[in-house]
Amino acid sequence: MNTWEANIRKVVPYTPGEQPNQPDMIKLNTNENPYPPAPGVEKALHGIQPDTLRLYPDPTAGDLIHAIARSYGLKDEQVFVGVGSDDVLAMSFLTFFNSDKPILFPDITYSFYDVWADLFRIPYECKALDENFCIRKEDYFGENGGIIFPNPNAPTGVELPLGDIEEILLHNRDVIVIVDEAYVDFGAKSALELIEKYDNLLVVQTFSKSRSMAGMRIGFACGNPQLIRFLNDVKYSFNSYTMDRTTLATGVAAIQDKAYFTETCEKIIATREWAKKELAALGFTFPDSKTNFIFASHKSCPAKEIFEALRQEHIYVRYFPKPRIDNHLRITVGTQEEMEKLIHFLEKYLKNHK
């Protein structure tokens, strides 16, 4: 080993979902929205003047913050924005998780959490989900340096009731509790209503899923103004200009169109519920998803075999070769037509598998 390697910060990086690029594919592996962004987004793109790109964007992202705050009935000083919720969450780890005590998060959850903890040298403990892939609130009542969990959880899709979240908050008044709500708009209840009551609660959401803006990278956090000030202090110490002009303009247009947002979410929910019935009829079991994906396991056919068979047909789903979940597939809810093609293939494949 070279002598300089002793001072290199080494981590096992996060592995993003595969991004195939084939004209005939059905892409159900990265929880993207199958519908285009709100119509106003295209208009905003056409309205961008190329000459303005020589100028730095607004470092405060003021217009976007104001649009988000107005949409959720908050004050501007209660909102923080970043380059996707991953950026927001990374800044939150760096800002709030600085105790010698371990932070807590589930053992089956978003796999970036342990990467950030290792990167920032934050001690952590993983709390095992129960046999139904549910978070046990009591596991988060002990001493800790902070708490984070998605709600609904990923990749399981299971929602933790708001009452359980409030109990976790009540038992952890001296640390920051982060609720990662990337998928909340697909039928779950948001913890946003609790931020006025609990000054240690930070709620994080994203434009990537329900607002069809994964390609623009917009995430945001909501909490009491003091938390937001601390986040901004860290952000401005890291990178002052995190949101570019195009992102800011399209983000404002996306969040202002509530009717389109509601319409697309309802279509995805309807297709998800249809797909649940079809998958169950084919012998799949899964937790009750409140997200835009289904975490499914077949009673007799191994998940890896189904994954490979689908891949051969250019139908992409997500397979996690990890303990406890290595016989499950995470299937993003696509359009009704895409899901019908998926079910049609599974019907033929499972019939021949018997």
Secondary structure by P-SEA (a helix, b strand, c coil): ccccccccccccccccccccccccccccccccccccccaaaaaaaaacccccccccccccaaaaaaaaaaaaccccccccccccaaaaaaaaaaccccccbbbbbbcccccaaaaaaaaacccbbbbbbccccccccccccccccbbbbbcccccccccccaaaaaaaaaacccbbbbbbccccccccccccccccccccbbbbbcccccccccccccccccccaaaaaaaaaaaaacccccccaaaaaaaaaaaaaaaaaaaaaaaaaaaaaaaaaaaaaaccccccccccccccccccccaaaaaaaaaaacbbbbbbcccccccccccccccaaaaaaaaaaaaaaaaaac
